[in-house]
Amino acid sequence: MTKAFSAWKVGMAYYVPALLLALIFLLLALRGHRWAYVGVVVCLVYGGFALYFFRDPVRVVSAAANEVVSPADGTVVAIEELKTTPYYDGPCRRISIFLSVFSVHVNRAPFEGTVTSIVHKPGEFRNAMRPETTDCNEANAVRMDTPRGPMTVRQIAGAIARRIVCPAQVGDRLEKGQKFGMIKFGSRTELYLPLASETTVRVGDKVHGGTSVVARFP
């Protein structure tokens, strides 16, 4: 990737206007317009949440060479073996992670490799906690060629999420744990792995993108 991805920069379109409006309302309030204090509070609450949502914590990737790291923060909601899927060539293992509005929404590469394709699919915006959202919701499938075989990370929009951000491009070389995009406001991330991998998490586990090991190769 030509530039490092930053969730803070993506969020500027949300929290900067809110904080500027808060300042304007404050000036009006100080001039005697008491109603403006309501605007100050509303803008500060909205701007504060936006700052919190678009947080972009530094993650130190310490996984071993044969280990796969989580592509997102959240809760593991499903682990399945699939015979066929449009998002992987042949049988694979899928790990599904649900991200609430309180999760860090940055997506990271599960393994080092090269992006071979990025396919965006328009769709609905149902609750990403439900299994059927993998087929009907808006999604972005990022396929990678890695030393351990092909892997796919799917960014799936949720009931609140309305936009998937993915500045990565075909041909980009991603390192394990490197940021490549995010999903705005509540979503689902799916990881498709070769069956040769061994899952190290269970349904219900909390994971952190770039640091939690979700699978390893023997």
Contacts in CASP RR format, 6 or more apart in sequence:
PFRMAT RR
TARGET T0000
AUTHOR 0000-0000-0000
METHOD contacts of the structure
MODEL  1
MTKAFSAWKVGMAYYVPALLLALIFLLLALRGHRWAYVGVVVCLVYGGFA
LYFFRDPVRVVSAAANEVVSPADGTVVAIEELKTTPYYDGPCRRISIFLS
VFSVHVNRAPFEGTVTSIVHKPGEFRNAMRPETTDCNEANAVRMDTPRGP
MTVRQIAGAIARRIVCPAQVGDRLEKGQKFGMIKFGSRTELYLPLASETT
VRVGDKVHGGTSVVARFP
1 167 0 8 1.000
1 168 0 8 1.000
1 169 0 8 1.000
1 172 0 8 1.000
1 174 0 8 1.000
1 178 0 8 1.000
1 180 0 8 1.000
3 167 0 8 1.000
4 179 0 8 1.000
5 106 0 8 1.000
5 167 0 8 1.000
5 179 0 8 1.000
5 180 0 8 1.000
5 181 0 8 1.000
5 182 0 8 1.000
6 56 0 8 1.000
6 179 0 8 1.000
7 54 0 8 1.000
7 55 0 8 1.000
7 56 0 8 1.000
7 104 0 8 1.000
7 105 0 8 1.000
7 106 0 8 1.000
7 179 0 8 1.000
7 182 0 8 1.000
8 54 0 8 1.000
8 55 0 8 1.000
8 56 0 8 1.000
10 54 0 8 1.000
10 165 0 8 1.000
10 182 0 8 1.000
10 184 0 8 1.000
11 50 0 8 1.000
11 53 0 8 1.000
11 54 0 8 1.000
14 47 0 8 1.000
14 50 0 8 1.000
14 53 0 8 1.000
14 54 0 8 1.000
15 47 0 8 1.000
15 48 0 8 1.000
15 50 0 8 1.000
15 51 0 8 1.000
15 54 0 8 1.000
18 43 0 8 1.000
18 44 0 8 1.000
18 46 0 8 1.000
18 47 0 8 1.000
18 48 0 8 1.000
18 50 0 8 1.000
19 43 0 8 1.000
19 44 0 8 1.000
19 47 0 8 1.000
21 39 0 8 1.000
21 43 0 8 1.000
22 39 0 8 1.000
22 40 0 8 1.000
22 43 0 8 1.000
22 44 0 8 1.000
22 47 0 8 1.000
25 36 0 8 1.000
25 37 0 8 1.000
25 39 0 8 1.000
25 40 0 8 1.000
25 43 0 8 1.000
26 36 0 8 1.000
26 40 0 8 1.000
28 36 0 8 1.000
29 36 0 8 1.000
29 37 0 8 1.000
29 40 0 8 1.000
53 101 0 8 1.000
53 105 0 8 1.000
53 185 0 8 1.000
54 105 0 8 1.000
55 104 0 8 1.000
56 104 0 8 1.000
56 106 0 8 1.000
56 179 0 8 1.000
57 104 0 8 1.000
59 108 0 8 1.000
59 177 0 8 1.000
59 208 0 8 1.000
59 209 0 8 1.000
59 210 0 8 1.000
59 211 0 8 1.000
60 211 0 8 1.000
61 69 0 8 1.000
61 175 0 8 1.000
61 176 0 8 1.000
61 177 0 8 1.000
61 210 0 8 1.000
61 211 0 8 1.000
62 211 0 8 1.000
63 69 0 8 1.000
63 176 0 8 1.000
63 210 0 8 1.000
63 211 0 8 1.000
63 213 0 8 1.000
64 216 0 8 1.000
66 148 0 8 1.000
66 216 0 8 1.000
66 217 0 8 1.000
66 218 0 8 1.000
67 200 0 8 1.000
67 213 0 8 1.000
67 215 0 8 1.000
67 216 0 8 1.000
67 217 0 8 1.000
68 110 0 8 1.000
68 111 0 8 1.000
68 151 0 8 1.000
68 191 0 8 1.000
68 193 0 8 1.000
68 197 0 8 1.000
68 213 0 8 1.000
68 214 0 8 1.000
68 215 0 8 1.000
68 216 0 8 1.000
68 217 0 8 1.000
69 108 0 8 1.000
69 110 0 8 1.000
69 111 0 8 1.000
69 176 0 8 1.000
69 177 0 8 1.000
69 209 0 8 1.000
69 210 0 8 1.000
69 211 0 8 1.000
69 212 0 8 1.000
69 213 0 8 1.000
69 214 0 8 1.000
70 97 0 8 1.000
70 108 0 8 1.000
70 110 0 8 1.000
70 191 0 8 1.000
70 207 0 8 1.000
70 208 0 8 1.000
70 209 0 8 1.000
70 210 0 8 1.000
70 211 0 8 1.000
70 212 0 8 1.000
70 213 0 8 1.000
70 214 0 8 1.000
71 97 0 8 1.000
71 107 0 8 1.000
71 108 0 8 1.000
71 109 0 8 1.000
71 110 0 8 1.000
71 153 0 8 1.000
71 189 0 8 1.000
71 191 0 8 1.000
71 209 0 8 1.000
71 210 0 8 1.000
72 97 0 8 1.000
72 99 0 8 1.000
72 103 0 8 1.000
72 105 0 8 1.000
72 106 0 8 1.000
72 107 0 8 1.000
72 108 0 8 1.000
72 189 0 8 1.000
72 207 0 8 1.000
72 209 0 8 1.000
73 97 0 8 1.000
73 99 0 8 1.000
73 103 0 8 1.000
73 104 0 8 1.000
73 105 0 8 1.000
73 106 0 8 1.000
73 207 0 8 1.000
73 208 0 8 1.000
73 209 0 8 1.000
74 97 0 8 1.000
74 98 0 8 1.000
74 99 0 8 1.000
74 100 0 8 1.000
74 103 0 8 1.000
74 206 0 8 1.000
74 207 0 8 1.000
74 208 0 8 1.000
75 97 0 8 1.000
75 98 0 8 1.000
75 100 0 8 1.000
75 204 0 8 1.000
75 205 0 8 1.000
75 206 0 8 1.000
75 207 0 8 1.000
76 95 0 8 1.000
76 96 0 8 1.000
76 97 0 8 1.000
76 201 0 8 1.000
76 202 0 8 1.000
76 203 0 8 1.000
76 204 0 8 1.000
76 205 0 8 1.000
76 206 0 8 1.000
76 207 0 8 1.000
76 214 0 8 1.000
77 96 0 8 1.000
77 97 0 8 1.000
77 98 0 8 1.000
77 129 0 8 1.000
77 131 0 8 1.000
77 188 0 8 1.000
77 203 0 8 1.000
77 204 0 8 1.000
78 94 0 8 1.000
78 95 0 8 1.000
78 96 0 8 1.000
78 131 0 8 1.000
78 203 0 8 1.000
79 93 0 8 1.000
79 94 0 8 1.000
79 95 0 8 1.000
79 96 0 8 1.000
79 199 0 8 1.000
79 201 0 8 1.000
79 202 0 8 1.000
79 203 0 8 1.000
80 93 0 8 1.000
80 94 0 8 1.000
80 96 0 8 1.000
81 91 0 8 1.000
81 92 0 8 1.000
81 93 0 8 1.000
81 94 0 8 1.000
81 195 0 8 1.000
82 88 0 8 1.000
82 91 0 8 1.000
82 92 0 8 1.000
82 93 0 8 1.000
82 94 0 8 1.000
82 192 0 8 1.000
83 90 0 8 1.000
83 91 0 8 1.000
84 90 0 8 1.000
84 91 0 8 1.000
85 92 0 8 1.000
85 94 0 8 1.000
85 192 0 8 1.000
87 141 0 8 1.000
87 143 0 8 1.000
87 152 0 8 1.000
87 154 0 8 1.000
87 190 0 8 1.000
87 192 0 8 1.000
88 150 0 8 1.000
88 152 0 8 1.000
88 192 0 8 1.000
89 150 0 8 1.000
91 195 0 8 1.000
92 192 0 8 1.000
92 193 0 8 1.000
92 194 0 8 1.000
92 195 0 8 1.000
93 192 0 8 1.000
93 193 0 8 1.000
93 194 0 8 1.000
93 195 0 8 1.000
93 197 0 8 1.000
93 199 0 8 1.000
93 215 0 8 1.000
94 190 0 8 1.000
94 191 0 8 1.000
94 192 0 8 1.000
94 193 0 8 1.000
95 190 0 8 1.000
95 191 0 8 1.000
95 193 0 8 1.000
95 199 0 8 1.000
95 201 0 8 1.000
95 214 0 8 1.000
95 215 0 8 1.000
96 131 0 8 1.000
96 134 0 8 1.000
96 188 0 8 1.000
96 189 0 8 1.000
96 190 0 8 1.000
96 191 0 8 1.000
97 188 0 8 1.000
97 189 0 8 1.000
97 190 0 8 1.000
97 191 0 8 1.000
97 207 0 8 1.000
98 128 0 8 1.000
98 129 0 8 1.000
98 188 0 8 1.000
99 105 0 8 1.000
99 128 0 8 1.000
99 183 0 8 1.000
99 186 0 8 1.000
99 187 0 8 1.000
99 188 0 8 1.000
99 189 0 8 1.000
100 186 0 8 1.000
101 160 0 8 1.000
101 185 0 8 1.000
101 186 0 8 1.000
103 186 0 8 1.000
104 208 0 8 1.000
104 209 0 8 1.000
105 182 0 8 1.000
105 183 0 8 1.000
105 184 0 8 1.000
105 185 0 8 1.000
105 186 0 8 1.000
105 187 0 8 1.000
106 179 0 8 1.000
106 181 0 8 1.000
106 182 0 8 1.000
106 209 0 8 1.000
107 153 0 8 1.000
107 155 0 8 1.000
107 166 0 8 1.000
107 179 0 8 1.000
107 180 0 8 1.000
107 181 0 8 1.000
107 182 0 8 1.000
107 183 0 8 1.000
107 189 0 8 1.000
108 177 0 8 1.000
108 178 0 8 1.000
108 179 0 8 1.000
108 180 0 8 1.000
108 209 0 8 1.000
108 210 0 8 1.000
109 144 0 8 1.000
109 153 0 8 1.000
109 174 0 8 1.000
109 175 0 8 1.000
109 176 0 8 1.000
109 177 0 8 1.000
109 178 0 8 1.000
109 180 0 8 1.000
110 151 0 8 1.000
110 153 0 8 1.000
110 176 0 8 1.000
110 177 0 8 1.000
110 191 0 8 1.000
110 193 0 8 1.000
110 214 0 8 1.000
111 144 0 8 1.000
111 146 0 8 1.000
111 147 0 8 1.000
111 148 0 8 1.000
111 151 0 8 1.000
111 176 0 8 1.000
112 146 0 8 1.000
112 147 0 8 1.000
112 173 0 8 1.000
112 174 0 8 1.000
112 175 0 8 1.000
112 176 0 8 1.000
113 144 0 8 1.000
113 145 0 8 1.000
113 146 0 8 1.000
113 147 0 8 1.000
113 173 0 8 1.000
113 174 0 8 1.000
113 175 0 8 1.000
114 144 0 8 1.000
114 145 0 8 1.000
114 171 0 8 1.000
114 172 0 8 1.000
114 173 0 8 1.000
114 174 0 8 1.000
115 142 0 8 1.000
115 143 0 8 1.000
115 144 0 8 1.000
115 168 0 8 1.000
115 169 0 8 1.000
115 170 0 8 1.000
115 171 0 8 1.000
115 172 0 8 1.000
115 173 0 8 1.000
115 174 0 8 1.000
115 180 0 8 1.000
116 143 0 8 1.000
116 144 0 8 1.000
116 145 0 8 1.000
116 150 0 8 1.000
116 170 0 8 1.000
116 171 0 8 1.000
117 141 0 8 1.000
117 142 0 8 1.000
117 143 0 8 1.000
117 170 0 8 1.000
118 140 0 8 1.000
118 141 0 8 1.000
118 142 0 8 1.000
118 143 0 8 1.000
118 166 0 8 1.000
118 168 0 8 1.000
118 169 0 8 1.000
118 170 0 8 1.000
119 140 0 8 1.000
119 141 0 8 1.000
119 143 0 8 1.000
120 138 0 8 1.000
120 139 0 8 1.000
120 140 0 8 1.000
120 141 0 8 1.000
120 164 0 8 1.000
121 138 0 8 1.000
121 139 0 8 1.000
121 140 0 8 1.000
121 141 0 8 1.000
122 138 0 8 1.000
123 136 0 8 1.000
123 137 0 8 1.000
123 138 0 8 1.000
123 139 0 8 1.000
123 157 0 8 1.000
124 133 0 8 1.000
124 136 0 8 1.000
124 137 0 8 1.000
124 138 0 8 1.000
125 137 0 8 1.000
125 138 0 8 1.000
125 157 0 8 1.000
125 158 0 8 1.000
125 159 0 8 1.000
125 160 0 8 1.000
125 161 0 8 1.000
125 162 0 8 1.000
126 132 0 8 1.000
126 133 0 8 1.000
126 136 0 8 1.000
126 137 0 8 1.000
126 158 0 8 1.000
126 159 0 8 1.000
127 133 0 8 1.000
127 158 0 8 1.000
127 159 0 8 1.000
128 137 0 8 1.000
128 156 0 8 1.000
128 157 0 8 1.000
128 158 0 8 1.000
128 159 0 8 1.000
128 161 0 8 1.000
128 186 0 8 1.000
128 187 0 8 1.000
128 188 0 8 1.000
129 188 0 8 1.000
133 156 0 8 1.000
133 158 0 8 1.000
133 188 0 8 1.000
134 154 0 8 1.000
134 156 0 8 1.000
134 188 0 8 1.000
134 190 0 8 1.000
137 156 0 8 1.000
137 157 0 8 1.000
137 158 0 8 1.000
137 188 0 8 1.000
138 156 0 8 1.000
138 157 0 8 1.000
138 158 0 8 1.000
138 164 0 8 1.000
139 154 0 8 1.000
139 155 0 8 1.000
139 156 0 8 1.000
139 157 0 8 1.000
139 164 0 8 1.000
140 154 0 8 1.000
140 155 0 8 1.000
140 164 0 8 1.000
140 166 0 8 1.000
141 152 0 8 1.000
141 153 0 8 1.000
141 154 0 8 1.000
142 152 0 8 1.000
142 153 0 8 1.000
142 154 0 8 1.000
142 155 0 8 1.000
142 166 0 8 1.000
142 168 0 8 1.000
142 180 0 8 1.000
143 150 0 8 1.000
143 151 0 8 1.000
143 152 0 8 1.000
144 150 0 8 1.000
144 151 0 8 1.000
144 152 0 8 1.000
144 153 0 8 1.000
144 174 0 8 1.000
148 194 0 8 1.000
148 196 0 8 1.000
148 197 0 8 1.000
148 217 0 8 1.000
149 194 0 8 1.000
150 194 0 8 1.000
151 191 0 8 1.000
151 192 0 8 1.000
151 193 0 8 1.000
151 194 0 8 1.000
152 190 0 8 1.000
152 191 0 8 1.000
152 192 0 8 1.000
153 189 0 8 1.000
153 190 0 8 1.000
153 191 0 8 1.000
153 192 0 8 1.000
154 189 0 8 1.000
154 190 0 8 1.000
154 191 0 8 1.000
154 192 0 8 1.000
155 164 0 8 1.000
155 166 0 8 1.000
155 181 0 8 1.000
155 183 0 8 1.000
155 187 0 8 1.000
155 189 0 8 1.000
156 183 0 8 1.000
156 187 0 8 1.000
156 188 0 8 1.000
156 189 0 8 1.000
156 190 0 8 1.000
157 163 0 8 1.000
157 164 0 8 1.000
157 183 0 8 1.000
157 187 0 8 1.000
158 183 0 8 1.000
158 185 0 8 1.000
158 186 0 8 1.000
158 187 0 8 1.000
158 188 0 8 1.000
159 186 0 8 1.000
160 185 0 8 1.000
160 186 0 8 1.000
161 183 0 8 1.000
161 184 0 8 1.000
161 185 0 8 1.000
161 186 0 8 1.000
161 187 0 8 1.000
162 184 0 8 1.000
162 185 0 8 1.000
163 183 0 8 1.000
163 184 0 8 1.000
164 183 0 8 1.000
164 184 0 8 1.000
165 181 0 8 1.000
165 182 0 8 1.000
165 183 0 8 1.000
165 184 0 8 1.000
166 180 0 8 1.000
166 181 0 8 1.000
167 180 0 8 1.000
167 181 0 8 1.000
168 174 0 8 1.000
168 180 0 8 1.000
168 181 0 8 1.000
172 180 0 8 1.000
174 180 0 8 1.000
176 210 0 8 1.000
177 209 0 8 1.000
177 210 0 8 1.000
183 189 0 8 1.000
191 214 0 8 1.000
193 215 0 8 1.000
196 217 0 8 1.000
196 218 0 8 1.000
197 215 0 8 1.000
197 216 0 8 1.000
197 217 0 8 1.000
198 215 0 8 1.000
198 216 0 8 1.000
198 217 0 8 1.000
198 218 0 8 1.000
199 214 0 8 1.000
199 215 0 8 1.000
200 213 0 8 1.000
200 214 0 8 1.000
200 215 0 8 1.000
200 216 0 8 1.000
201 207 0 8 1.000
201 212 0 8 1.000
201 213 0 8 1.000
201 214 0 8 1.000
201 215 0 8 1.000
207 214 0 8 1.000
END
